[in-house]
């Protein structure tokens, strides 16, 4: 029996994709909100990615948690086929496009890098090996997929395993929060920051949230999450790179809690009263992946046109054009994505 669609998660997924575009364009244009970005803009950029991971955990936990109460080869095959055909085709297409758009040298090393990117397994050893802007997060995501079935199986097998997985991943997050404090800038600690164990707890918390469907929703979850997000991490001191302060120490833990509360609220919300709102967010969520991957290409092309024709576009024009163009192009690309998703479903039906 198919489970009920959670439209409120679609809303959150779609809105966070828009926030990612806002953050990247702001960063590339050296524009920020409130105190040179040390208060809100950088937090949006850094933590909506964690929110995406949590949403992914909620979605997979909601659909697959009961299915992986035992190790079944056929079920595992179906899972990995569906996951690969959901994110692989568009990611691979844009990796090929990146070679030409970014004028990457046509060499054996480029072919090797492309082939490794095509497997989506680069997150197992170096997420920063991605060929796309923001593509490191896709490698991390696939890392979660690889271990998700076995962790769910262990959680079913024994309560102690269930608790131990959560405690272990929380400890990893604590350790990374402390480890990142040693770096003066996020760029210096980038390889450590993008390592999957720094983010795994968000995915797993999403899986845990998917198991709390009998709880009643309360607006206090959303209010506490937003208040904690807005007022955590503020610093009056000028620094060269405040981002490192947001992903380390106590700030890391408090901002993580804020993201968890927000996702928890939207998971329990389920749907909106008006059907048109539900369908709109369903549509927006459907293009969130393509929007996430395509907007750097749109921005780059716009900047080339801006320079060639001397348009002298200001920040909000650049942001608006990039956002609208990426949404429209994302919708077109979804047709391509849908073709491969349907193909994956046909293959799954034969397993």
Secondary structure as the mmCIF struct_conf table of DSSP 4:
data_model
#
loop_
_struct_conf.conf_type_id
_struct_conf.id
_struct_conf.beg_label_comp_id
_struct_conf.beg_label_asym_id
_struct_conf.beg_label_seq_id
_struct_conf.end_label_comp_id
_struct_conf.end_label_asym_id
_struct_conf.end_label_seq_id
HELX_LH_PP_P HELX_LH_PP_P1 UNK A 2 UNK A 5
HELX_RH_AL_P HELX_RH_AL_P1 UNK A 7 UNK A 28
TURN_TY1_P TURN_TY1_P1 UNK A 29 UNK A 30
BEND BEND1 UNK A 33 UNK A 33
TURN_TY1_P TURN_TY1_P2 UNK A 34 UNK A 34
HELX_RH_3T_P HELX_RH_3T_P1 UNK A 35 UNK A 37
TURN_TY1_P TURN_TY1_P3 UNK A 38 UNK A 40
HELX_RH_AL_P HELX_RH_AL_P2 UNK A 41 UNK A 64
TURN_TY1_P TURN_TY1_P4 UNK A 65 UNK A 68
BEND BEND2 UNK A 69 UNK A 70
HELX_RH_AL_P HELX_RH_AL_P3 UNK A 73 UNK A 101
TURN_TY1_P TURN_TY1_P5 UNK A 102 UNK A 103
BEND BEND3 UNK A 107 UNK A 107
HELX_RH_AL_P HELX_RH_AL_P4 UNK A 108 UNK A 119
TURN_TY1_P TURN_TY1_P6 UNK A 120 UNK A 120
HELX_RH_3T_P HELX_RH_3T_P2 UNK A 122 UNK A 124
TURN_TY1_P TURN_TY1_P7 UNK A 125 UNK A 125
HELX_RH_3T_P HELX_RH_3T_P3 UNK A 127 UNK A 129
BEND BEND4 UNK A 131 UNK A 132
TURN_TY1_P TURN_TY1_P8 UNK A 133 UNK A 135
HELX_RH_AL_P HELX_RH_AL_P5 UNK A 136 UNK A 157
HELX_RH_AL_P HELX_RH_AL_P6 UNK A 159 UNK A 179
HELX_RH_3T_P HELX_RH_3T_P4 UNK A 180 UNK A 182
BEND BEND5 UNK A 184 UNK A 185
TURN_TY1_P TURN_TY1_P9 UNK A 186 UNK A 189
HELX_RH_AL_P HELX_RH_AL_P7 UNK A 190 UNK A 193
TURN_TY1_P TURN_TY1_P10 UNK A 194 UNK A 194
BEND BEND6 UNK A 195 UNK A 195
HELX_RH_3T_P HELX_RH_3T_P5 UNK A 196 UNK A 198
TURN_TY1_P TURN_TY1_P11 UNK A 199 UNK A 199
HELX_RH_AL_P HELX_RH_AL_P8 UNK A 200 UNK A 209
TURN_TY1_P TURN_TY1_P12 UNK A 210 UNK A 211
TURN_TY1_P TURN_TY1_P13 UNK A 213 UNK A 214
BEND BEND7 UNK A 215 UNK A 215
HELX_LH_PP_P HELX_LH_PP_P2 UNK A 216 UNK A 217
HELX_RH_AL_P HELX_RH_AL_P9 UNK A 219 UNK A 231
BEND BEND8 UNK A 232 UNK A 233
BEND BEND9 UNK A 237 UNK A 237
BEND BEND10 UNK A 240 UNK A 240
TURN_TY1_P TURN_TY1_P14 UNK A 242 UNK A 242
HELX_RH_AL_P HELX_RH_AL_P10 UNK A 243 UNK A 246
TURN_TY1_P TURN_TY1_P15 UNK A 247 UNK A 247
BEND BEND11 UNK A 248 UNK A 248
HELX_RH_AL_P HELX_RH_AL_P11 UNK A 249 UNK A 269
BEND BEND12 UNK A 273 UNK A 274
HELX_RH_AL_P HELX_RH_AL_P12 UNK A 275 UNK A 286
TURN_TY1_P TURN_TY1_P16 UNK A 287 UNK A 287
HELX_RH_AL_P HELX_RH_AL_P13 UNK A 288 UNK A 308
TURN_TY1_P TURN_TY1_P17 UNK A 309 UNK A 310
HELX_RH_AL_P HELX_RH_AL_P14 UNK A 315 UNK A 350
#
